[in-house]
């Protein structure tokens, strides 16, 4: 049997300090991993919110198109001042006047 060797107090303290340092590093790794998980969860939540906002934005565009179509059918094309609520129609040329002008051009040719 080999003779036992007793480490000095300084050597035991060095080993204990080394062990404590490893434990601290492992705990720090754990904290970093937990923070990364939380960050990923937050990024996922932001992504989901962005997807929902994209869908909401497209829905609003569809509603706007429908409203513009309804208003154009009712009032014709024009400009609306949203501040005053005043609608100014765009003057429409008479179709008969356009046809008459086309007939005169072809008669001249």
N, C-alpha and C positions, 0 to 999 in steps of 0.2 A: 504494500500500500504506500502511496506517495505521501510525503509529508504535506500537511496543510500549510498554506501560505496565507497570511492575513494581510489584506490590503490596508494601506494607511488611510487615515481619516481624509486626507487630501484627495487620494485616489477614489475613495468611495464618494466624496462630494462631487468630483469630476464626473463620475459615472451617473450619479443622481442628476446633476445639472444637464448632462447629455440626454438622459431619458426624459427629463422635464421639457427640454427644448424640442425633442421629437413630438411629445404630446401637444405642445403649443402649436407646432407646425401642422399637425394633423387636425387640430381644432380649427386652425385658420383655413385649411383646405375645406373643411366641412362648412365653415361660414361662407366661404367663397362659392361653394356649390349651391348652398341654400339661396344666396343672393342671385346667382345665375338663374336658378329655377324661378324665383320671384320676378326677375327681369323678363324672363321668357313668358311667364304668365301675363305680365303687363303688356308685353309686345303682342301677344295673342289677342288680348282684350282690345287693344288699339286697332289691330287688324280687323277684328269683328266689327268694331264701331265704324271703321272706314268703309267696310263692305255695306253695312246698313245705310250709311250716309250716301254712298253711291246709288243704292237702290232708291232711297228717298229723293235724291236729286233727280233721277230719271223719272220718277213718278210725278214730281213737280213739273218737269218739262212736258210730260204728257198732258197734265192738267192745263198747263198754259196753252199748249197747242189746241186742245179741245175748246177752251174759252175763246181763243182768237178766232177759230173757225166759226163758233157760234156768233160772235160779235160781227165778223165779216159777213156772215149770211144775213144777219139782221140789219146792219148799218152799211155794209159795203166796205171797201178798203178805205183807210184813212189813218189819221194820227190822233192819238189820245194823249192829252196832257194829264198825267196822273195827279198832279197837284191841284188842278182846278176841276178835273172831271169833264173838261170840254173836249168833244170829239170833232175833228175837222175832216170831213170827207174829201177824198181825192176826186177831183172832177173826172168823170168818165166821158170819153168821146162817144158820140152816138154811132152805133154800128152802121146806120144808113149813110152817114156822112163819109165813113171810111170806104164803104162800097162804092159810093158815087165817085169819090176821088180815084178809086182803082179803075172804074169804067172809063173816066176821062183820060187817064194815062194810057190805057190800052187803045183807045180811039185815036189818040195822037200818034201812036206807033205805026 
